[in-house]
Amino acid sequence: MRVSPSSCSARVPHTPARHSTFSQRSVWYTKAEYRNVQLVDTVTAPGSESAATATRTLRPRPWLMLAIGVAAQASGTVVVSTPALLIPQLRGVLGLDLAQAGLLAALPTFGMVLTLVAWGGLTDRYGERWILSGGLLLTVIAAAGAAISSAFVDRATTAGPILVFGLFLTLAGMAAASTNAASGRVVIGWFPARRRGLAMGIRQTCQPLGVAIAAVTVPHLAASDGIGAAFLLGAAMTLASAVACAAWIVNPPRPAAASQSATGNPYRSGSTLWRIHLASALLVVPQFALSTFGLVWLVSGQGWTPLAAGILLGVAQFGGALGRIGIGVLSDRLGARLRPLRWVAFGAMVTMALVAATGESSSAPFVAVAYLLATCASVADNGLAYTAVAEIAGRGWSGRALGAQNTGQFLAASAVGPGLGALIGLIGFPGAFLAAALAPLIAVPIVPPASADRVH
């Protein structure tokens, strides 16, 4: 099956004349091409060497595909987040110590880091539809394997069952990484520039949505029906998402192979993508500092009750999701991604310093406002940077570039926990949060200039 534009007002590749600064690498498609796309199915009769081609016209539904993409990555996030929410059961029921439970909880994220770039390359080569559905089916298999193998861990007399359980967790992360680049490419390919920031902002809510679903369901399922039931929930969600992707995702039109090869490797033509990757990795530091240590800071450092602290964290996550959408809309209005990205980096630095300024046992309203502002500012960069990377890399390289973007962010995030935790032990929460504010400060000049944007 292939996707081809039909009856279009312009041919591809195409560069709008009004954007004279755009490079030929950043080739997308006209509004007319979005509206009239054909799926060409080739059918060969049994015993015949000739193929009969049947063509039917399909009108792509970008908003439906966006919703499916959000559901797909949210379901993958549920699977990846499940082990971290099972740490009490892993310790109590399976008899693991904290170090072992923490290691198992980190394995899905480790698996994602291993395969993000590879999934991006496969998406560049084979398209989004089957990478999404195939990757989610592999996630279903790995999650089911984790559910089955967890039943043998508590009866194990050797390390073998635990190693098998850990292997399935790693495989689940490796498979779930398929949604990161592929769902982003669907948004980039089907939404015009004037709506792309909004669409990507909505798409970026999939992670907090998946974490929220897991937080509400996984502990209860594990307590009532066992650890295996928690993994089966994620498997069921990813199976439904895989079917939806196969049924309704349409690969955006692709430039000719000769056009893609002529544009070359975007990483060799300048430092723009490298700078965005580095700036994004730095901007992850305040985000994960707040999400990892926010609860313990509010409870032990500010004297809040766990319930009050949990409510603030939930409100902050909701505000952060709205902030991602809002900054995406702003970037659409401005026709720029990098300029607001620099503003967000500066805002993250200021608000993180504000959190550090709360000190110990400050007034609750001041603490709440500082935490809310810092959380919203620290997550607002994700959609901007993601969209900018895809637009600058172009269709031929966007999958690999988005994989590299996520890999850098996950690597930086994995260092925040142990690094900042050790720093908190040495100098306390205010000093550690102030140190975290240095990361976005360093990121401000690293963000490429506005002239490097390729919004079209």
C-alpha positions as MATLAB code, in Angstrom:
seq = 'MRVSPSSCSARVPHTPARHSTFSQRSVWYTKAEYRNVQLVDTVTAPGSESAATATRTLRPRPWLMLAIGVAAQASGTVVVSTPALLIPQLRGVLGLDLAQAGLLAALPTFGMVLTLVAWGGLTDRYGERWILSGGLLLTVIAAAGAAISSAFVDRATTAGPILVFGLFLTLAGMAAASTNAASGRVVIGWFPARRRGLAMGIRQTCQPLGVAIAAVTVPHLAASDGIGAAFLLGAAMTLASAVACAAWIVNPPRPAAASQSATGNPYRSGSTLWRIHLASALLVVPQFALSTFGLVWLVSGQGWTPLAAGILLGVAQFGGALGRIGIGVLSDRLGARLRPLRWVAFGAMVTMALVAATGESSSAPFVAVAYLLATCASVADNGLAYTAVAEIAGRGWSGRALGAQNTGQFLAASAVGPGLGALIGLIGFPGAFLAAALAPLIAVPIVPPASADRVH';
ca = [
       0.000    0.000    0.000;
       1.296    3.445   -0.832;
       0.078    6.983   -0.301;
       0.171    9.446   -3.166;
      -1.194   12.969   -3.675;
      -3.867   13.317   -6.358;
      -5.363   16.297   -8.150;
      -3.158   18.723   -6.259;
      -2.600   22.386   -6.974;
       1.162   21.982   -6.631;
       3.700   19.238   -7.063;
       6.220   18.046   -4.493;
       8.842   18.790   -3.401;
       7.684   22.368   -2.909;
       9.082   25.361   -1.045;
       6.722   28.315   -0.556;
       8.167   31.435   -2.149;
       7.184   33.678    0.747;
       9.616   31.825    3.030;
      12.792   32.608    1.167;
      15.019   31.626    4.076;
      13.836   28.008    4.110;
      16.297   25.376    2.975;
      15.327   22.830    0.355;
      15.697   20.129    3.023;
      12.602   21.312    4.865;
       9.983   20.200    2.352;
       6.347   19.779    3.373;
       3.070   19.869    1.503;
       0.305   22.204    0.380;
      -3.150   22.464    1.874;
      -4.650   20.980   -1.279;
      -2.470   17.886   -0.916;
      -3.710   17.338    2.634;
      -7.272   17.307    1.342;
      -6.972   14.824   -1.489;
      -4.815   11.768   -0.911;
      -5.200    8.349   -2.483;
      -4.457    4.988   -0.973;
      -3.354    2.756   -3.840;
      -3.890   -0.951   -3.133;
      -2.298   -3.519   -5.431;
      -4.109   -6.866   -5.620;
      -2.730   -9.911   -7.455;
      -5.184  -12.653   -8.419;
      -4.182  -16.222   -7.465;
      -2.200  -17.898  -10.243;
      -1.665  -14.638  -12.082;
       1.584  -12.750  -12.492;
      -0.150   -9.491  -13.276;
      -1.383   -7.144  -10.589;
      -4.620   -5.236  -10.694;
      -4.529   -1.884   -8.949;
      -7.616   -0.595   -7.182;
      -7.602    3.012   -6.070;
      -9.851    4.607   -3.539;
      -9.748    8.210   -2.397;
      -9.321    8.782    1.319;
      -9.642   12.137    3.015;
      -7.178   12.104    5.923;
      -8.506   13.268    9.286;
      -5.601   15.013   11.031;
      -7.432   15.614   14.310;
      -8.519   11.978   14.517;
      -4.953   10.869   13.817;
      -3.715   13.286   16.487;
      -6.113   11.761   19.013;
      -4.983    8.251   18.059;
      -1.330    9.306   18.314;
      -1.912   10.749   21.785;
      -3.688    7.560   22.858;
      -0.901    5.425   21.398;
       1.896    7.177   23.240;
      -0.164    7.489   26.416;
      -0.757    3.728   26.415;
       2.964    3.135   25.933;
       3.639    5.525   28.803;
       1.319    3.467   31.019;
       3.433    0.366   30.346;
       6.726    2.193   30.916;
       5.452    3.889   34.110;
       3.992    0.746   35.668;
       7.178   -0.675   37.297;
       7.910    2.590   39.151;
       4.407    2.519   40.642;
       4.905   -1.107   41.699;
       7.956   -0.497   43.885;
       5.978   -1.157   47.143;
       4.721   -4.480   45.743;
       8.110   -5.395   44.303;
       9.594   -4.922   47.763;
       6.795   -6.370   49.877;
       5.347   -9.173   47.761;
       8.424  -10.210   45.778;
      10.868   -9.592   48.596;
      13.205   -7.308   46.646;
      15.261   -4.664   48.372;
      14.984   -0.987   47.388;
      17.995   -1.093   45.083;
      16.644   -4.093   43.169;
      13.166   -2.582   42.885;
      14.592    0.738   41.726;
      16.699   -0.989   39.093;
      13.694   -2.879   37.744;
      11.665    0.342   37.644;
      14.367    2.029   35.531;
      14.667   -0.772   32.949;
      11.834    0.365   30.621;
      13.371    3.833   30.344;
      16.757    2.248   29.662;
      15.148    0.186   26.898;
      13.693    3.320   25.316;
      17.096    5.003   25.204;
      18.494    1.989   23.339;
      15.990    2.121   20.485;
      14.688    5.683   20.027;
      17.021    6.562   17.158;
      16.539    3.146   15.528;
      12.739    3.503   15.571;
      13.135    6.962   14.079;
      15.227    5.568   11.235;
      12.656    2.848   10.548;
       9.910    5.466   10.488;
      11.866    7.517    7.959;
      12.203    4.450    5.764;
       8.859    2.665    6.103;
       6.367    5.283    7.267;
       4.410    5.975   10.414;
       1.396    3.670   10.190;
       3.034    0.265   10.469;
       5.807    1.435   12.788;
       3.182    2.663   15.241;
       0.967   -0.416   15.039;
       3.885   -2.871   14.877;
       5.764   -1.245   17.749;
       2.648   -1.246   19.912;
       2.022   -4.932   19.180;
       5.574   -5.690   20.307;
       4.841   -3.667   23.451;
       1.764   -5.831   24.065;
       3.873   -8.989   23.814;
       6.553   -7.623   26.171;
       3.981   -6.388   28.716;
       2.235   -9.762   28.647;
       5.597  -11.441   29.150;
       6.251   -9.221   32.160;
       2.834  -10.097   33.579;
       3.432  -13.844   33.198;
       7.025  -13.818   34.447;
       6.106  -11.728   37.525;
       4.144  -14.701   38.841;
       7.351  -16.729   39.145;
       9.512  -14.093   40.817;
       8.042  -14.460   44.319;
       8.637  -18.225   44.222;
      12.142  -17.970   42.808;
      15.068  -19.522   44.606;
      17.571  -18.180   42.088;
      18.057  -14.915   40.189;
      16.823  -16.438   36.919;
      13.124  -15.444   37.162;
      14.039  -11.899   38.213;
      16.367  -11.597   35.222;
      13.608  -12.808   32.878;
      11.171  -10.331   34.428;
      13.727   -7.546   33.981;
      14.335   -8.578   30.376;
      10.643   -8.222   29.554;
      10.592   -4.789   31.204;
      13.533   -3.717   29.038;
      11.879   -5.095   25.909;
       8.671   -3.247   26.776;
      10.573    0.050   26.860;
      12.416   -0.771   23.637;
       9.113   -1.438   21.862;
       7.179    1.467   23.387;
       9.803    3.894   22.065;
       8.307    3.385   18.586;
       5.523    5.848   19.372;
       7.836    8.746   20.193;
       9.114    9.555   16.714;
       6.292    8.050   14.661;
       3.400    9.864   16.358;
       5.341   13.126   16.173;
       5.877   12.672   12.447;
       2.141   12.169   11.911;
       1.506   15.572   13.477;
       4.287   17.253   11.527;
       3.217   15.652    8.244;
      -0.527   16.338    8.345;
      -0.873   19.671   10.152;
      -0.008   22.903    8.339;
       2.425   25.290   10.012;
      -0.311   27.589   11.299;
      -1.727   24.751   13.440;
       1.343   22.613   13.994;
       2.388   24.208   17.303;
      -1.097   23.690   18.754;
      -1.235   20.116   17.486;
       2.201   19.271   18.845;
       1.329   20.889   22.170;
      -1.706   18.603   22.412;
       0.420   15.648   21.389;
       2.923   16.428   24.150;
       0.203   15.961   26.788;
       0.374   12.198   26.170;
       3.115   11.649   28.749;
       1.375   13.307   31.738;
      -1.868   11.674   30.594;
      -0.267    8.221   30.578;
       1.395    8.796   33.946;
      -1.899    9.980   35.424;
      -3.781    6.909   34.144;
      -1.095    4.622   35.536;
      -1.020    6.432   38.892;
      -4.779    6.049   39.323;
      -5.086    2.414   38.219;
      -1.836    0.515   38.705;
      -1.485    0.588   42.523;
      -5.104   -0.478   43.010;
      -4.868   -3.296   40.471;
      -1.598   -4.542   41.945;
      -3.012   -4.516   45.468;
      -6.248   -6.293   44.561;
      -5.303   -8.604   41.679;
      -1.517   -8.840   41.715;
       1.382   -7.388   39.774;
       0.498   -9.257   36.610;
      -2.901   -7.527   36.395;
      -1.209   -4.124   36.367;
       0.863   -5.083   33.316;
      -2.150   -6.590   31.570;
      -3.918   -3.225   31.815;
      -1.095   -1.607   29.850;
      -1.093   -4.492   27.387;
      -4.834   -4.082   26.745;
      -4.467   -0.331   26.174;
      -1.573   -0.741   23.760;
      -3.430   -3.480   21.857;
      -6.406   -1.161   21.344;
      -4.058    1.637   20.226;
      -2.295   -0.703   17.786;
      -5.592   -1.624   16.138;
      -6.598    2.051   15.921;
      -3.258    2.997   14.342;
      -3.549    0.246   11.726;
      -7.111    1.268   10.909;
      -6.944    5.064   10.802;
      -3.362    6.348   10.626;
      -2.453    7.481    7.108;
       1.183    8.071    6.215;
       1.688   11.660    5.064;
       2.831   12.109    1.439;
       6.540   11.523    1.064;
       9.001   13.437   -1.114;
      10.669   11.587   -3.956;
      13.706    9.531   -2.967;
      15.910   11.628   -5.227;
      14.773   14.778   -3.454;
      15.534   13.292   -0.036;
      19.021   12.148   -1.034;
      19.779   15.511   -2.618;
      19.155   17.407    0.600;
      21.772   15.381    2.495;
      22.354   14.876    6.188;
      21.037   17.907    8.134;
      23.556   17.294   10.911;
      26.432   17.945    8.510;
      25.134   21.236    7.138;
      25.201   23.184   10.392;
      24.985   23.102   14.169;
      21.298   24.008   14.526;
      19.998   20.541   15.380;
      22.913   19.800   17.712;
      22.236   23.041   19.578;
      18.531   22.251   19.968;
      19.360   18.762   21.278;
      21.823   20.177   23.816;
      19.504   22.981   24.936;
      16.615   20.526   25.336;
      18.753   18.176   27.430;
      19.642   21.079   29.729;
      15.987   22.138   29.998;
      15.081   18.643   31.197;
      17.026   19.272   34.435;
      14.504   21.607   36.157;
      11.583   19.542   34.857;
      12.810   16.310   36.436;
      14.157   18.071   39.506;
      10.617   19.191   40.304;
       8.856   15.974   39.321;
      11.354   13.731   41.135;
      11.935   15.714   44.332;
       8.845   17.936   44.472;
       6.854   15.662   46.758;
       9.643   15.002   49.240;
      10.571   18.722   49.260;
       7.008   19.774   50.051;
       6.570   17.139   52.766;
       9.961   17.102   54.482;
      11.234   20.554   53.548;
       8.058   22.615   53.786;
       6.042   20.556   56.267;
       3.099   19.861   53.973;
       0.903   16.808   54.396;
       1.304   14.118   51.703;
      -2.290   14.732   50.600;
      -1.799   18.470   50.120;
       1.504   17.927   48.355;
      -0.076   15.347   46.035;
      -2.897   17.722   45.146;
      -0.411   20.483   44.280;
       1.610   18.100   42.110;
      -1.539   17.020   40.273;
      -2.623   20.612   39.664;
       0.891   21.470   38.499;
       0.881   18.610   35.981;
      -2.469   19.775   34.619;
      -1.154   23.335   34.386;
       1.957   22.080   32.620;
      -0.176   20.281   30.019;
      -2.146   23.471   29.369;
       1.121   25.391   29.189;
       2.424   23.101   26.440;
      -0.688   23.744   24.398;
      -0.592   27.486   25.050;
       3.041   27.933   24.027;
       2.315   25.880   20.905;
      -0.514   28.255   19.966;
       1.799   31.214   20.586;
       4.456   29.738   18.314;
       1.832   29.340   15.575;
       0.826   32.990   15.938;
       4.445   34.122   15.835;
       5.396   31.765   13.014;
       8.460   30.795   15.055;
       9.616   27.999   17.371;
      13.112   29.012   18.435;
      12.301   32.518   19.653;
       9.654   31.317   22.164;
      11.957   28.402   23.053;
      14.537   30.922   24.264;
      11.846   32.732   26.244;
      10.820   29.455   27.884;
      14.432   28.693   28.818;
      14.755   32.095   30.481;
      11.422   31.606   32.262;
      12.499   28.193   33.557;
      15.649   29.732   34.994;
      13.733   32.555   36.747;
      10.985   30.351   38.169;
      13.423   27.678   39.334;
      15.385   30.366   41.156;
      12.067   31.457   42.686;
      11.547   27.937   44.030;
      15.038   28.020   45.519;
      14.224   31.368   47.130;
      11.372   29.823   49.113;
      13.981   28.441   51.519;
      12.754   26.219   54.309;
       9.221   26.392   55.765;
       8.057   29.379   53.714;
       4.415   30.431   53.506;
       2.264   27.865   51.758;
       0.798   30.252   49.124;
       4.277   31.441   48.096;
       5.534   27.869   47.843;
       2.494   26.772   45.831;
       2.734   29.656   43.359;
       6.487   29.171   42.901;
       6.090   25.433   42.297;
       3.205   25.901   39.847;
       5.058   28.544   37.825;
       8.282   26.523   37.738;
       6.490   23.328   36.682;
       4.622   25.076   33.867;
       7.785   26.814   32.620;
       9.979   23.717   32.843;
       7.754   21.544   30.625;
       6.714   24.174   28.068;
       9.819   23.686   25.916;
       9.117   20.074   24.922;
       6.646   20.691   22.108;
       8.535   23.712   20.752;
      11.844   21.900   20.488;
      10.238   18.743   19.120;
       8.436   20.662   16.382;
      11.511   22.710   15.502;
      13.672   19.585   15.181;
      11.227   17.902   12.804;
      10.764   21.017   10.663;
      14.479   21.706   10.384;
      15.440   18.076    9.721;
      12.816   17.654    6.988;
      10.780   14.597    6.018;
      13.747   12.465    5.063;
      15.474   12.830    8.443;
      12.788   13.842   10.927;
      12.343   10.357   12.420;
      16.014    9.960   13.257;
      16.274   13.560   14.446;
      13.278   13.146   16.782;
      14.787    9.909   18.088;
      18.052   11.708   18.819;
      16.097   14.512   20.515;
      14.345   12.103   22.873;
      17.519   10.127   23.525;
      19.360   13.204   24.751;
      16.462   14.161   26.989;
      16.155   10.692   28.513;
      19.899   10.529   29.167;
      19.831   13.906   30.905;
      16.757   12.924   32.892;
      18.418    9.726   34.102;
      21.246   11.762   35.596;
      18.989   14.195   37.467;
      17.810   11.725   40.123;
      21.146   10.519   41.485;
      22.991   13.775   40.778;
      20.514   16.178   42.349;
      19.731   13.706   45.124;
      23.375   13.688   46.168;
      23.471   17.482   45.959;
      20.389   17.802   48.180;
      22.154   15.638   50.756;
      25.133   17.986   50.700;
      23.597   21.477   50.541;
      19.845   21.038   51.017;
      16.858   21.714   48.792;
      17.298   25.484   48.210;
      20.902   25.156   47.071;
      20.161   22.136   44.881;
      17.201   23.867   43.215;
      19.347   26.932   42.603;
      21.940   24.686   40.968;
      19.179   23.206   38.780;
      18.329   26.766   37.675;
      21.798   27.038   36.133;
      20.903   24.467   33.454;
      18.261   26.624   31.690;
      20.530   29.651   32.146;
      23.224   27.832   30.176;
      20.608   26.765   27.620;
      19.524   30.330   26.764;
      22.530   31.206   24.536;
      22.686   27.655   23.148;
      19.206   27.912   21.583;
      19.797   28.710   17.871;
      18.865   32.156   16.555;
      15.393   32.802   15.174;
      16.810   32.879   11.631;
      17.393   29.110   11.866;
      13.651   28.390   12.084;
      11.994   26.461    9.257;
       8.334   27.041   10.070;
       6.256   26.373    6.958;
];
